[in-house]
C-alpha cells in the first residue's frame, strides 16, 4: 500500500480552506498539490 504524502489532518485543513472561499488553483499552488490530485 502506497504511503500518503499528506496526513489526514493536513488534508482536512486544505479542504476547510477551500470552504472559506479560496480557489482550488490557489490552494493547489500553495500546498504543492496537482490540480488532478485535488
Backbone as XML, in Angstrom:
<?xml version="1.0"?>
<chain id="A" units="angstrom">
  <residue number="1" name="UNK">
    <atom name="N" x="0.836" y="-1.175" z="0.000"/>
    <atom name="CA" x="0.000" y="0.000" z="0.000"/>
    <atom name="C" x="0.888" y="1.248" z="0.000"/>
  </residue>
  <residue number="2" name="UNK">
    <atom name="N" x="0.567" y="2.183" z="-0.889"/>
    <atom name="CA" x="1.365" y="3.390" z="-1.015"/>
    <atom name="C" x="1.097" y="4.334" z="0.160"/>
  </residue>
  <residue number="3" name="UNK">
    <atom name="N" x="2.162" y="4.879" z="0.711"/>
    <atom name="CA" x="2.048" y="5.822" z="1.819"/>
    <atom name="C" x="1.615" y="7.191" z="1.296"/>
  </residue>
  <residue number="4" name="UNK">
    <atom name="N" x="0.673" y="7.808" z="1.962"/>
    <atom name="CA" x="0.171" y="9.113" z="1.556"/>
    <atom name="C" x="1.208" y="10.195" z="1.822"/>
  </residue>
  <residue number="5" name="UNK">
    <atom name="N" x="1.252" y="11.172" z="0.960"/>
    <atom name="CA" x="2.183" y="12.285" z="1.121"/>
    <atom name="C" x="1.719" y="13.240" z="2.215"/>
  </residue>
  <residue number="6" name="UNK">
    <atom name="N" x="0.412" y="13.316" z="2.401"/>
    <atom name="CA" x="-0.161" y="14.227" z="3.386"/>
    <atom name="C" x="-0.855" y="13.442" z="4.488"/>
  </residue>
  <residue number="7" name="UNK">
    <atom name="N" x="-0.788" y="13.955" z="5.714"/>
    <atom name="CA" x="-1.517" y="13.347" z="6.832"/>
    <atom name="C" x="-2.987" y="13.739" z="6.724"/>
  </residue>
  <residue number="8" name="UNK">
    <atom name="N" x="-3.831" y="12.983" z="7.398"/>
    <atom name="CA" x="-5.268" y="13.259" z="7.367"/>
    <atom name="C" x="-5.581" y="14.673" z="7.833"/>
  </residue>
  <residue number="9" name="UNK">
    <atom name="N" x="-4.866" y="15.132" z="8.862"/>
    <atom name="CA" x="-5.104" y="16.471" z="9.385"/>
    <atom name="C" x="-4.797" y="17.547" z="8.352"/>
  </residue>
  <residue number="10" name="UNK">
    <atom name="N" x="-3.752" y="17.323" z="7.555"/>
    <atom name="CA" x="-3.388" y="18.280" z="6.526"/>
    <atom name="C" x="-4.452" y="18.328" z="5.434"/>
  </residue>
  <residue number="11" name="UNK">
    <atom name="N" x="-4.958" y="17.164" z="5.049"/>
    <atom name="CA" x="-5.985" y="17.101" z="4.010"/>
    <atom name="C" x="-7.247" y="17.819" z="4.477"/>
  </residue>
  <residue number="12" name="UNK">
    <atom name="N" x="-7.649" y="17.578" z="5.717"/>
    <atom name="CA" x="-8.836" y="18.234" z="6.265"/>
    <atom name="C" x="-8.639" y="19.744" z="6.293"/>
  </residue>
  <residue number="13" name="UNK">
    <atom name="N" x="-7.447" y="20.188" z="6.683"/>
    <atom name="CA" x="-7.153" y="21.619" z="6.711"/>
    <atom name="C" x="-7.247" y="22.255" z="5.337"/>
  </residue>
  <residue number="14" name="UNK">
    <atom name="N" x="-6.751" y="21.577" z="4.323"/>
    <atom name="CA" x="-6.814" y="22.093" z="2.955"/>
    <atom name="C" x="-8.269" y="22.195" z="2.503"/>
  </residue>
  <residue number="15" name="UNK">
    <atom name="N" x="-9.064" y="21.177" z="2.795"/>
    <atom name="CA" x="-10.475" y="21.208" z="2.400"/>
    <atom name="C" x="-11.237" y="22.301" z="3.136"/>
  </residue>
  <residue number="16" name="UNK">
    <atom name="N" x="-10.894" y="22.557" z="4.396"/>
    <atom name="CA" x="-11.542" y="23.637" z="5.146"/>
    <atom name="C" x="-11.170" y="24.993" z="4.561"/>
  </residue>
  <residue number="17" name="UNK">
    <atom name="N" x="-9.925" y="25.145" z="4.111"/>
    <atom name="CA" x="-9.513" y="26.387" z="3.459"/>
    <atom name="C" x="-10.342" y="26.616" z="2.209"/>
  </residue>
  <residue number="18" name="UNK">
    <atom name="N" x="-10.613" y="25.552" z="1.470"/>
    <atom name="CA" x="-11.421" y="25.673" z="0.254"/>
    <atom name="C" x="-12.843" y="26.118" z="0.592"/>
  </residue>
  <residue number="19" name="UNK">
    <atom name="N" x="-13.375" y="25.639" z="1.700"/>
    <atom name="CA" x="-14.728" y="26.018" z="2.108"/>
    <atom name="C" x="-14.813" y="27.495" z="2.473"/>
  </residue>
  <residue number="20" name="UNK">
    <atom name="N" x="-13.713" y="28.091" z="2.910"/>
    <atom name="CA" x="-13.730" y="29.506" z="3.277"/>
    <atom name="C" x="-13.752" y="30.415" z="2.056"/>
  </residue>
  <residue number="21" name="UNK">
    <atom name="N" x="-13.581" y="29.841" z="0.881"/>
    <atom name="CA" x="-13.697" y="30.637" z="-0.335"/>
    <atom name="C" x="-12.446" y="30.717" z="-1.181"/>
  </residue>
  <residue number="22" name="UNK">
    <atom name="N" x="-11.371" y="30.116" z="-0.762"/>
    <atom name="CA" x="-10.163" y="30.128" z="-1.583"/>
    <atom name="C" x="-10.360" y="29.221" z="-2.785"/>
  </residue>
  <residue number="23" name="UNK">
    <atom name="N" x="-9.838" y="29.628" z="-3.922"/>
    <atom name="CA" x="-9.986" y="28.847" z="-5.145"/>
    <atom name="C" x="-9.116" y="27.604" z="-5.139"/>
  </residue>
  <residue number="24" name="UNK">
    <atom name="N" x="-9.542" y="26.610" z="-5.894"/>
    <atom name="CA" x="-8.828" y="25.339" z="-5.943"/>
    <atom name="C" x="-7.420" y="25.509" z="-6.525"/>
  </residue>
  <residue number="25" name="UNK">
    <atom name="N" x="-7.287" y="26.327" z="-7.562"/>
    <atom name="CA" x="-5.966" y="26.510" z="-8.164"/>
    <atom name="C" x="-4.988" y="27.149" z="-7.187"/>
  </residue>
  <residue number="26" name="UNK">
    <atom name="N" x="-5.448" y="28.142" z="-6.442"/>
    <atom name="CA" x="-4.592" y="28.802" z="-5.457"/>
    <atom name="C" x="-4.187" y="27.857" z="-4.343"/>
  </residue>
  <residue number="27" name="UNK">
    <atom name="N" x="-5.123" y="27.029" z="-3.891"/>
    <atom name="CA" x="-4.813" y="26.061" z="-2.834"/>
    <atom name="C" x="-3.797" y="25.038" z="-3.315"/>
  </residue>
  <residue number="28" name="UNK">
    <atom name="N" x="-3.986" y="24.563" z="-4.530"/>
    <atom name="CA" x="-3.055" y="23.574" z="-5.070"/>
    <atom name="C" x="-1.652" y="24.154" z="-5.166"/>
  </residue>
  <residue number="29" name="UNK">
    <atom name="N" x="-1.560" y="25.388" z="-5.619"/>
    <atom name="CA" x="-0.263" y="26.045" z="-5.740"/>
    <atom name="C" x="0.365" y="26.240" z="-4.364"/>
  </residue>
  <residue number="30" name="UNK">
    <atom name="N" x="-0.440" y="26.659" z="-3.391"/>
    <atom name="CA" x="0.054" y="26.935" z="-2.033"/>
    <atom name="C" x="0.598" y="25.679" z="-1.352"/>
  </residue>
  <residue number="31" name="UNK">
    <atom name="N" x="-0.090" y="24.558" z="-1.531"/>
    <atom name="CA" x="0.278" y="23.333" z="-0.826"/>
    <atom name="C" x="1.066" y="22.337" z="-1.680"/>
  </residue>
  <residue number="32" name="UNK">
    <atom name="N" x="1.328" y="22.671" z="-2.940"/>
    <atom name="CA" x="2.135" y="21.810" z="-3.786"/>
    <atom name="C" x="1.420" y="20.557" z="-4.248"/>
  </residue>
  <residue number="33" name="UNK">
    <atom name="N" x="0.126" y="20.694" z="-4.532"/>
    <atom name="CA" x="-0.674" y="19.551" z="-4.989"/>
    <atom name="C" x="-1.075" y="19.815" z="-6.434"/>
  </residue>
  <residue number="34" name="UNK">
    <atom name="N" x="-1.092" y="18.786" z="-7.267"/>
    <atom name="CA" x="-1.529" y="18.981" z="-8.649"/>
    <atom name="C" x="-3.038" y="19.158" z="-8.702"/>
  </residue>
  <residue number="35" name="UNK">
    <atom name="N" x="-3.505" y="19.854" z="-9.733"/>
    <atom name="CA" x="-4.939" y="20.051" z="-9.894"/>
    <atom name="C" x="-5.680" y="18.718" z="-10.011"/>
  </residue>
  <residue number="36" name="UNK">
    <atom name="N" x="-5.083" y="17.767" z="-10.685"/>
    <atom name="CA" x="-5.717" y="16.453" z="-10.864"/>
    <atom name="C" x="-5.866" y="15.716" z="-9.541"/>
  </residue>
  <residue number="37" name="UNK">
    <atom name="N" x="-4.889" y="15.855" z="-8.666"/>
    <atom name="CA" x="-4.964" y="15.172" z="-7.375"/>
    <atom name="C" x="-6.032" y="15.772" z="-6.490"/>
  </residue>
  <residue number="38" name="UNK">
    <atom name="N" x="-6.248" y="17.088" z="-6.620"/>
    <atom name="CA" x="-7.254" y="17.751" z="-5.808"/>
    <atom name="C" x="-8.620" y="17.269" z="-6.197"/>
  </residue>
</chain>
